[in-house]
């Protein structure tokens, strides 16, 4: 079932995240919660989403982020057919950063 990930524990985690006040608090919470690998993986996924939204080809996204094309394909599938969370956040970031530019670089050279 699609909602199996929604457990009391994940709901409590989401509720905790919604209570974070600022970037510093979010950084501290996420660093305590996640391993460095998990944080890097999530950061990489977010970079991939932003680059997909910019229309870059998978090979270029892979070159810029280090993500495999299989990972990029999965992320693209979620971007286009998932819960809508990626799209909603992309739209929010664009609407608050002015003229569609992102307040941070979309990818990192490796």
N, CA, C and O atoms as CSV, one atom per row, in Angstrom:
chain,resi,resn,atom,element,x,y,z
A,1,UNK,N,N,0.839,-1.195,0.000
A,1,UNK,CA,C,0.000,0.000,0.000
A,1,UNK,C,C,0.878,1.249,0.000
A,1,UNK,O,O,1.926,1.279,0.646
A,2,UNK,N,N,0.449,2.270,-0.720
A,2,UNK,CA,C,1.248,3.486,-0.906
A,2,UNK,C,C,1.464,4.260,0.389
A,2,UNK,O,O,2.450,4.987,0.507
A,3,UNK,N,N,0.579,4.123,1.351
A,3,UNK,CA,C,0.690,4.904,2.579
A,3,UNK,C,C,1.419,4.174,3.703
A,3,UNK,O,O,1.392,4.637,4.843
A,4,UNK,N,N,2.074,3.040,3.412
A,4,UNK,CA,C,2.759,2.286,4.453
A,4,UNK,C,C,3.874,3.069,5.124
A,4,UNK,O,O,4.251,2.754,6.253
A,5,UNK,N,N,4.403,4.067,4.465
A,5,UNK,CA,C,5.462,4.869,5.074
A,5,UNK,C,C,4.917,5.831,6.127
A,5,UNK,O,O,5.670,6.348,6.952
A,6,UNK,N,N,3.619,6.063,6.094
A,6,UNK,CA,C,2.993,6.961,7.076
A,6,UNK,C,C,2.705,6.175,8.352
A,6,UNK,O,O,1.649,5.562,8.507
A,7,UNK,N,N,3.661,6.212,9.243
A,7,UNK,CA,C,3.547,5.532,10.530
A,7,UNK,C,C,3.461,6.582,11.623
A,7,UNK,O,O,3.712,7.757,11.355
A,8,UNK,N,N,3.120,6.205,12.824
A,8,UNK,CA,C,3.145,7.189,13.917
A,8,UNK,C,C,4.523,7.855,14.059
A,8,UNK,O,O,4.616,9.034,14.399
A,9,UNK,N,N,5.570,7.099,13.798
A,9,UNK,CA,C,6.919,7.649,13.916
A,9,UNK,C,C,7.206,8.680,12.833
A,9,UNK,O,O,7.762,9.739,13.124
A,10,UNK,N,N,6.832,8.384,11.579
A,10,UNK,CA,C,7.094,9.350,10.511
A,10,UNK,C,C,6.213,10.583,10.661
A,10,UNK,O,O,6.642,11.693,10.347
A,11,UNK,N,N,5.007,10.400,11.128
A,11,UNK,CA,C,4.119,11.545,11.373
A,11,UNK,C,C,4.704,12.424,12.471
A,11,UNK,O,O,4.691,13.649,12.354
A,12,UNK,N,N,5.215,11.811,13.536
A,12,UNK,CA,C,5.842,12.579,14.625
A,12,UNK,C,C,7.075,13.325,14.114
A,12,UNK,O,O,7.318,14.463,14.514
A,13,UNK,N,N,7.853,12.692,13.232
A,13,UNK,CA,C,9.028,13.346,12.651
A,13,UNK,C,C,8.611,14.554,11.820
A,13,UNK,O,O,9.193,15.630,11.958
A,14,UNK,N,N,7.631,14.390,10.978
A,14,UNK,CA,C,7.151,15.504,10.154
A,14,UNK,C,C,6.634,16.632,11.041
A,14,UNK,O,O,6.902,17.803,10.770
A,15,UNK,N,N,5.905,16.295,12.084
A,15,UNK,CA,C,5.425,17.318,13.018
A,15,UNK,C,C,6.579,18.059,13.676
A,15,UNK,O,O,6.505,19.271,13.879
A,16,UNK,N,N,7.651,17.335,14.011
A,16,UNK,CA,C,8.827,17.979,14.606
A,16,UNK,C,C,9.483,18.929,13.601
A,16,UNK,O,O,9.856,20.047,13.956
A,17,UNK,N,N,9.621,18.491,12.359
A,17,UNK,CA,C,10.221,19.338,11.327
A,17,UNK,C,C,9.406,20.610,11.133
A,17,UNK,O,O,9.972,21.687,10.944
A,18,UNK,N,N,8.106,20.497,11.179
A,18,UNK,CA,C,7.247,21.668,11.005
A,18,UNK,C,C,7.393,22.682,12.146
A,18,UNK,O,O,6.990,23.837,12.008
A,19,UNK,N,N,7.959,22.256,13.246
A,19,UNK,CA,C,8.142,23.153,14.389
A,19,UNK,C,C,9.502,23.860,14.403
A,19,UNK,O,O,9.758,24.682,15.283
A,20,UNK,N,N,10.362,23.553,13.451
A,20,UNK,CA,C,11.669,24.198,13.396
A,20,UNK,C,C,11.492,25.684,13.074
A,20,UNK,O,O,10.702,26.053,12.205
A,21,UNK,N,N,12.233,26.519,13.784
A,21,UNK,CA,C,12.056,27.967,13.654
A,21,UNK,C,C,12.909,28.622,12.578
A,21,UNK,O,O,12.475,29.590,11.954
A,22,UNK,N,N,14.108,28.113,12.351
A,22,UNK,CA,C,14.998,28.787,11.413
A,22,UNK,C,C,16.033,27.803,10.867
A,22,UNK,O,O,16.059,26.631,11.243
A,23,UNK,N,N,16.884,28.308,9.970
A,23,UNK,CA,C,17.895,27.471,9.327
A,23,UNK,C,C,18.835,26.840,10.349
A,23,UNK,O,O,19.140,25.651,10.252
A,24,UNK,N,N,19.299,27.618,11.326
A,24,UNK,CA,C,20.220,27.090,12.328
A,24,UNK,C,C,19.585,25.916,13.083
A,24,UNK,O,O,20.224,24.884,13.285
A,25,UNK,N,N,18.354,26.077,13.488
A,25,UNK,CA,C,17.656,25.010,14.196
A,25,UNK,C,C,17.471,23.784,13.295
A,25,UNK,O,O,17.620,22.647,13.745
A,26,UNK,N,N,17.150,24.024,12.032
A,26,UNK,CA,C,16.981,22.924,11.081
A,26,UNK,C,C,18.307,22.198,10.862
A,26,UNK,O,O,18.344,20.968,10.833
A,27,UNK,N,N,19.387,22.949,10.709
A,27,UNK,CA,C,20.699,22.330,10.532
A,27,UNK,C,C,21.064,21.452,11.721
A,27,UNK,O,O,21.520,20.322,11.552
A,28,UNK,N,N,20.863,21.973,12.913
A,28,UNK,CA,C,21.204,21.212,14.128
A,28,UNK,C,C,20.353,19.948,14.243
A,28,UNK,O,O,20.867,18.875,14.559
A,29,UNK,N,N,19.060,20.079,13.987
A,29,UNK,CA,C,18.158,18.929,14.091
A,29,UNK,C,C,18.511,17.867,13.055
A,29,UNK,O,O,18.633,16.687,13.386
A,30,UNK,N,N,18.676,18.286,11.796
A,30,UNK,CA,C,18.979,17.321,10.744
A,30,UNK,C,C,20.335,16.661,10.953
A,30,UNK,O,O,20.493,15.472,10.675
A,31,UNK,N,N,21.314,17.417,11.439
A,31,UNK,CA,C,22.639,16.824,11.678
A,31,UNK,C,C,22.572,15.791,12.796
A,31,UNK,O,O,23.233,14.756,12.711
A,32,UNK,N,N,21.795,16.047,13.832
A,32,UNK,CA,C,21.634,15.064,14.902
A,32,UNK,C,C,20.843,13.851,14.422
A,32,UNK,O,O,21.133,12.722,14.820
A,33,UNK,N,N,19.857,14.078,13.577
A,33,UNK,CA,C,18.963,13.017,13.116
A,33,UNK,C,C,19.607,12.103,12.080
A,33,UNK,O,O,19.422,10.887,12.122
A,34,UNK,N,N,20.362,12.685,11.150
A,34,UNK,CA,C,20.852,11.950,9.979
A,34,UNK,C,C,22.362,11.747,10.026
A,34,UNK,O,O,23.097,12.513,10.651
A,35,UNK,N,N,22.797,10.698,9.348
A,35,UNK,CA,C,24.234,10.528,9.144
A,35,UNK,C,C,24.680,11.526,8.074
A,35,UNK,O,O,23.860,12.090,7.350
A,36,UNK,N,N,25.999,11.732,7.992
A,36,UNK,CA,C,26.501,12.616,6.937
A,36,UNK,C,C,26.128,12.088,5.567
A,36,UNK,O,O,25.794,12.868,4.674
A,37,UNK,N,N,26.177,10.777,5.385
A,37,UNK,CA,C,25.796,10.178,4.103
A,37,UNK,C,C,24.345,10.438,3.764
A,37,UNK,O,O,24.019,10.744,2.617
A,38,UNK,N,N,23.466,10.320,4.754
A,38,UNK,CA,C,22.034,10.573,4.513
A,38,UNK,C,C,21.806,12.031,4.139
A,38,UNK,O,O,21.026,12.324,3.233
A,39,UNK,N,N,22.482,12.952,4.831
A,39,UNK,CA,C,22.340,14.376,4.502
A,39,UNK,C,C,22.863,14.671,3.099
A,39,UNK,O,O,22.240,15.412,2.338
A,40,UNK,N,N,24.012,14.084,2.763
A,40,UNK,CA,C,24.567,14.299,1.424
A,40,UNK,C,C,23.645,13.721,0.361
A,40,UNK,O,O,23.441,14.337,-0.685
A,41,UNK,N,N,23.087,12.539,0.619
A,41,UNK,CA,C,22.161,11.931,-0.340
A,41,UNK,C,C,20.927,12.802,-0.547
A,41,UNK,O,O,20.492,13.000,-1.682
A,42,UNK,N,N,20.360,13.324,0.541
A,42,UNK,CA,C,19.180,14.192,0.403
A,42,UNK,C,C,19.534,15.480,-0.324
A,42,UNK,O,O,18.762,15.961,-1.153
A,43,UNK,N,N,20.712,16.045,-0.013
A,43,UNK,CA,C,21.160,17.246,-0.716
A,43,UNK,C,C,21.354,16.986,-2.195
A,43,UNK,O,O,21.000,17.814,-3.034
A,44,UNK,N,N,21.925,15.820,-2.512
A,44,UNK,CA,C,22.111,15.453,-3.914
A,44,UNK,C,C,20.767,15.311,-4.625
A,44,UNK,O,O,20.612,15.785,-5.751
A,45,UNK,N,N,19.801,14.671,-3.987
A,45,UNK,CA,C,18.476,14.516,-4.597
A,45,UNK,C,C,17.850,15.878,-4.866
A,45,UNK,O,O,17.264,16.093,-5.927
A,46,UNK,N,N,17.968,16.790,-3.922
A,46,UNK,CA,C,17.393,18.122,-4.106
A,46,UNK,C,C,18.091,18.859,-5.239
A,46,UNK,O,O,17.439,19.565,-6.007
A,47,UNK,N,N,19.419,18.705,-5.356
A,47,UNK,CA,C,20.144,19.309,-6.478
A,47,UNK,C,C,19.667,18.718,-7.799
A,47,UNK,O,O,19.477,19.447,-8.772
A,48,UNK,N,N,19.472,17.395,-7.839
A,48,UNK,CA,C,18.997,16.733,-9.060
A,48,UNK,C,C,17.620,17.263,-9.451
A,48,UNK,O,O,17.380,17.553,-10.623
A,49,UNK,N,N,16.726,17.390,-8.493
A,49,UNK,CA,C,15.376,17.903,-8.779
A,49,UNK,C,C,15.448,19.293,-9.387
A,49,UNK,O,O,14.759,19.587,-10.364
A,50,UNK,N,N,16.284,20.149,-8.807
A,50,UNK,CA,C,16.385,21.517,-9.317
A,50,UNK,C,C,16.941,21.538,-10.738
A,50,UNK,O,O,16.492,22.318,-11.579
A,51,UNK,N,N,17.922,20.674,-10.996
A,51,UNK,CA,C,18.497,20.626,-12.341
A,51,UNK,C,C,17.523,20.025,-13.347
A,51,UNK,O,O,17.457,20.479,-14.489
A,52,UNK,N,N,16.767,19.011,-12.936
A,52,UNK,CA,C,15.715,18.473,-13.812
A,52,UNK,C,C,14.709,19.568,-14.146
A,52,UNK,O,O,14.283,19.700,-15.293
A,53,UNK,N,N,14.338,20.337,-13.158
A,53,UNK,CA,C,13.379,21.420,-13.368
A,53,UNK,C,C,13.939,22.484,-14.314
A,53,UNK,O,O,13.191,23.148,-15.030
A,54,UNK,N,N,15.255,22.634,-14.305
A,54,UNK,CA,C,15.905,23.579,-15.224
A,54,UNK,C,C,16.015,23.013,-16.636
A,54,UNK,O,O,16.421,23.721,-17.558
A,55,UNK,N,N,15.656,21.738,-16.813
A,55,UNK,CA,C,15.658,21.139,-18.139
A,55,UNK,C,C,16.976,20.509,-18.561
A,55,UNK,O,O,17.147,20.196,-19.739
A,56,UNK,N,N,17.903,20.315,-17.650
A,56,UNK,CA,C,19.179,19.722,-18.021
A,56,UNK,C,C,19.025,18.250,-18.369
A,56,UNK,O,O,18.139,17.567,-17.855
A,57,UNK,N,N,19.891,17.773,-19.241
A,57,UNK,CA,C,19.929,16.374,-19.657
A,57,UNK,C,C,20.503,15.536,-18.509
A,57,UNK,O,O,21.319,16.016,-17.723
A,58,UNK,N,N,20.068,14.292,-18.428
A,58,UNK,CA,C,20.502,13.394,-17.344
A,58,UNK,C,C,22.020,13.301,-17.255
A,58,UNK,O,O,22.577,13.299,-16.158
A,59,UNK,N,N,22.694,13.225,-18.401
A,59,UNK,CA,C,24.157,13.097,-18.386
A,59,UNK,C,C,24.809,14.322,-17.754
A,59,UNK,O,O,25.782,14.193,-17.011
A,60,UNK,N,N,24.285,15.498,-18.042
A,60,UNK,CA,C,24.831,16.723,-17.453
A,60,UNK,C,C,24.542,16.777,-15.961
A,60,UNK,O,O,25.392,17.201,-15.179
A,61,UNK,N,N,23.355,16.353,-15.563
A,61,UNK,CA,C,23.008,16.323,-14.141
A,61,UNK,C,C,23.932,15.356,-13.410
A,61,UNK,O,O,24.415,15.660,-12.319
A,62,UNK,N,N,24.176,14.205,-14.003
A,62,UNK,CA,C,25.084,13.224,-13.407
A,62,UNK,C,C,26.480,13.807,-13.250
A,62,UNK,O,O,27.122,13.636,-12.214
A,63,UNK,N,N,26.943,14.494,-14.284
A,63,UNK,CA,C,28.276,15.115,-14.242
A,63,UNK,C,C,28.358,16.160,-13.129
A,63,UNK,O,O,29.348,16.219,-12.401
A,64,UNK,N,N,27.325,16.974,-13.000
A,64,UNK,CA,C,27.349,18.051,-12.005
A,64,UNK,C,C,27.162,17.565,-10.575
A,64,UNK,O,O,27.750,18.124,-9.650
A,65,UNK,N,N,26.345,16.524,-10.384
A,65,UNK,CA,C,25.995,16.107,-9.021
A,65,UNK,C,C,26.660,14.820,-8.567
A,65,UNK,O,O,26.760,14.562,-7.367
A,66,UNK,N,N,27.115,14.013,-9.509
A,66,UNK,CA,C,27.662,12.716,-9.162
A,66,UNK,C,C,26.602,11.636,-9.009
A,66,UNK,O,O,26.932,10.488,-8.711
A,67,UNK,N,N,25.342,11.983,-9.207
A,67,UNK,CA,C,24.251,11.007,-9.119
A,67,UNK,C,C,24.268,10.118,-10.354
A,67,UNK,O,O,24.575,10.572,-11.456
A,68,UNK,N,N,23.936,8.851,-10.158
A,68,UNK,CA,C,23.861,7.940,-11.302
A,68,UNK,C,C,22.628,8.276,-12.135
A,68,UNK,O,O,21.683,8.889,-11.638
A,69,UNK,N,N,22.642,7.877,-13.390
A,69,UNK,CA,C,21.468,8.123,-14.224
A,69,UNK,C,C,20.267,7.324,-13.713
A,69,UNK,O,O,19.126,7.742,-13.908
A,70,UNK,N,N,20.503,6.187,-13.066
A,70,UNK,CA,C,19.396,5.428,-12.465
A,70,UNK,C,C,18.745,6.234,-11.342
A,70,UNK,O,O,17.519,6.276,-11.235
A,71,UNK,N,N,19.558,6.866,-10.515
A,71,UNK,CA,C,19.031,7.716,-9.437
A,71,UNK,C,C,18.282,8.902,-10.028
A,71,UNK,O,O,17.200,9.252,-9.556
A,72,UNK,N,N,18.842,9.513,-11.043
A,72,UNK,CA,C,18.192,10.660,-11.688
A,72,UNK,C,C,16.849,10.243,-12.276
A,72,UNK,O,O,15.874,10.989,-12.184
A,73,UNK,N,N,16.791,9.071,-12.875
A,73,UNK,CA,C,15.538,8.559,-13.443
A,73,UNK,C,C,14.487,8.380,-12.361
A,73,UNK,O,O,13.328,8.746,-12.553
A,74,UNK,N,N,14.884,7.818,-11.225
A,74,UNK,CA,C,13.933,7.637,-10.108
A,74,UNK,C,C,13.436,8.986,-9.597
A,74,UNK,O,O,12.245,9.158,-9.336
A,75,UNK,N,N,14.348,9.932,-9.456
A,75,UNK,CA,C,13.964,11.256,-8.975
A,75,UNK,C,C,13.029,11.933,-9.973
A,75,UNK,O,O,12.052,12.569,-9.578
A,76,UNK,N,N,13.322,11.801,-11.245
A,76,UNK,CA,C,12.455,12.382,-12.282
A,76,UNK,C,C,11.065,11.770,-12.220
A,76,UNK,O,O,10.068,12.468,-12.407
A,77,UNK,N,N,10.992,10.482,-11.961
A,77,UNK,CA,C,9.698,9.819,-11.846
A,77,UNK,C,C,8.901,10.397,-10.680
A,77,UNK,O,O,7.707,10.665,-10.815
A,78,UNK,N,N,9.559,10.590,-9.535
A,78,UNK,CA,C,8.872,11.173,-8.381
A,78,UNK,C,C,8.493,12.627,-8.651
A,78,UNK,O,O,7.427,13.080,-8.234
A,79,UNK,N,N,9.360,13.354,-9.345
A,79,UNK,CA,C,9.053,14.747,-9.681
A,79,UNK,C,C,7.798,14.821,-10.544
A,79,UNK,O,O,6.949,15.689,-10.342
A,80,UNK,N,N,7.686,13.913,-11.497
A,80,UNK,CA,C,6.581,13.972,-12.451
A,80,UNK,C,C,5.340,13.179,-12.042
A,80,UNK,O,O,4.235,13.496,-12.483
A,81,UNK,N,N,5.506,12.164,-11.214
A,81,UNK,CA,C,4.376,11.281,-10.894
A,81,UNK,C,C,4.246,10.969,-9.412
A,81,UNK,O,O,3.481,10.078,-9.043
A,82,UNK,N,N,4.964,11.669,-8.561
A,82,UNK,CA,C,4.955,11.365,-7.134
A,82,UNK,C,C,3.826,12.063,-6.395
A,82,UNK,O,O,2.743,12.278,-6.938
A,83,UNK,N,N,4.098,12.408,-5.162
A,83,UNK,CA,C,3.108,13.030,-4.278
A,83,UNK,C,C,2.920,14.519,-4.551
A,83,UNK,O,O,1.994,15.134,-4.021
A,84,UNK,N,N,3.791,15.103,-5.372
A,84,UNK,CA,C,3.708,16.536,-5.663
A,84,UNK,C,C,4.565,17.393,-4.749
A,84,UNK,O,O,4.571,18.618,-4.868
A,85,UNK,N,N,5.287,16.756,-3.839
A,85,UNK,CA,C,6.112,17.506,-2.892
A,85,UNK,C,C,7.276,18.228,-3.533
A,85,UNK,O,O,7.565,19.376,-3.195
A,86,UNK,N,N,7.947,17.558,-4.460
A,86,UNK,CA,C,9.058,18.223,-5.153
A,86,UNK,C,C,8.555,19.459,-5.882
A,86,UNK,O,O,9.127,20.539,-5.738
A,87,UNK,N,N,7.484,19.310,-6.667
A,87,UNK,CA,C,6.962,20.429,-7.452
A,87,UNK,C,C,6.534,21.573,-6.544
A,87,UNK,O,O,6.819,22.738,-6.824
A,88,UNK,N,N,5.859,21.243,-5.474
A,88,UNK,CA,C,5.377,22.285,-4.557
A,88,UNK,C,C,6.548,23.075,-3.968
A,88,UNK,O,O,6.500,24.303,-3.885
A,89,UNK,N,N,7.602,22.356,-3.559
A,89,UNK,CA,C,8.744,23.051,-2.965
A,89,UNK,C,C,9.514,23.846,-4.014
A,89,UNK,O,O,9.978,24.950,-3.729
A,90,UNK,N,N,9.656,23.307,-5.215
A,90,UNK,CA,C,10.304,24.078,-6.287
A,90,UNK,C,C,9.549,25.380,-6.521
A,90,UNK,O,O,10.160,26.442,-6.641
A,91,UNK,N,N,8.239,25.302,-6.584
A,91,UNK,CA,C,7.416,26.495,-6.807
A,91,UNK,C,C,7.555,27.481,-5.650
A,91,UNK,O,O,7.640,28.690,-5.865
A,92,UNK,N,N,7.578,26.966,-4.431
A,92,UNK,CA,C,7.730,27.851,-3.263
A,92,UNK,C,C,9.078,28.562,-3.284
A,92,UNK,O,O,9.155,29.768,-3.049
A,93,UNK,N,N,10.141,27.810,-3.566
A,93,UNK,CA,C,11.479,28.398,-3.596
A,93,UNK,C,C,11.562,29.460,-4.684
A,93,UNK,O,O,12.117,30.538,-4.466
A,94,UNK,N,N,11.012,29.157,-5.852
A,94,UNK,CA,C,11.045,30.128,-6.949
A,94,UNK,C,C,10.246,31.383,-6.618
A,94,UNK,O,O,10.671,32.496,-6.928
A,95,UNK,N,N,9.093,31.202,-5.990
A,95,UNK,CA,C,8.234,32.358,-5.710
A,95,UNK,C,C,8.810,33.259,-4.626
A,95,UNK,O,O,8.474,34.442,-4.570
A,96,UNK,N,N,9.662,32.727,-3.772
A,96,UNK,CA,C,10.227,33.546,-2.701
A,96,UNK,C,C,11.617,34.069,-3.022
A,96,UNK,O,O,12.163,34.868,-2.261
A,97,UNK,N,N,12.214,33.625,-4.156
A,97,UNK,CA,C,13.568,34.061,-4.464
A,97,UNK,C,C,13.611,35.164,-5.515
A,97,UNK,O,O,14.679,35.721,-5.766
A,98,UNK,N,N,12.496,35.489,-6.126
A,98,UNK,CA,C,12.454,36.592,-7.077
A,98,UNK,C,C,12.910,36.193,-8.457
A,98,UNK,O,O,13.985,35.617,-8.625
A,99,UNK,N,N,12.098,36.498,-9.439
A,99,UNK,CA,C,12.390,36.287,-10.852
A,99,UNK,C,C,12.793,34.851,-11.181
A,99,UNK,O,O,13.513,34.626,-12.155
A,100,UNK,N,N,12.350,33.890,-10.400
A,100,UNK,CA,C,12.595,32.496,-10.721
A,100,UNK,C,C,13.993,31.994,-10.417
A,100,UNK,O,O,14.277,30.813,-10.618
A,101,UNK,N,N,14.878,32.864,-9.936
A,101,UNK,CA,C,16.228,32.391,-9.632
A,101,UNK,C,C,16.238,31.733,-8.258
A,101,UNK,O,O,15.462,32.089,-7.371
A,102,UNK,N,N,17.126,30.774,-8.106
A,102,UNK,CA,C,17.239,30.083,-6.831
A,102,UNK,C,C,18.232,30.818,-5.938
A,102,UNK,O,O,19.196,31.394,-6.442
A,103,UNK,N,N,18.023,30.811,-4.639
A,103,UNK,CA,C,18.909,31.519,-3.726
A,103,UNK,C,C,20.207,30.764,-3.455
A,103,UNK,O,O,20.970,31.147,-2.568
A,104,UNK,N,N,20.468,29.689,-4.213
A,104,UNK,CA,C,21.643,28.852,-4.024
A,104,UNK,C,C,21.935,28.162,-5.339
A,104,UNK,O,O,21.052,28.080,-6.193
A,105,UNK,N,N,23.144,27.664,-5.530
A,105,UNK,CA,C,23.451,26.962,-6.785
A,105,UNK,C,C,22.658,25.672,-6.893
A,105,UNK,O,O,22.403,25.009,-5.888
A,106,UNK,N,N,22.267,25.315,-8.108
A,106,UNK,CA,C,21.452,24.119,-8.321
A,106,UNK,C,C,22.259,22.837,-8.234
A,106,UNK,O,O,21.700,21.801,-7.874
A,107,UNK,N,N,23.521,22.858,-8.541
A,107,UNK,CA,C,24.314,21.638,-8.510
A,107,UNK,C,C,25.726,21.943,-8.073
A,107,UNK,O,O,26.134,23.103,-8.033
A,108,UNK,N,N,26.470,20.912,-7.748
A,108,UNK,CA,C,27.848,21.107,-7.340
A,108,UNK,C,C,28.747,20.310,-8.249
A,108,UNK,O,O,28.481,19.140,-8.522
A,109,UNK,N,N,29.804,20.926,-8.718
A,109,UNK,CA,C,30.788,20.231,-9.553
A,109,UNK,C,C,31.546,19.242,-8.697
A,109,UNK,O,O,31.882,19.530,-7.548
A,110,UNK,N,N,31.812,18.085,-9.253
A,110,UNK,CA,C,32.608,17.081,-8.518
A,110,UNK,C,C,33.855,16.780,-9.280
A,110,UNK,O,O,34.665,15.964,-8.841
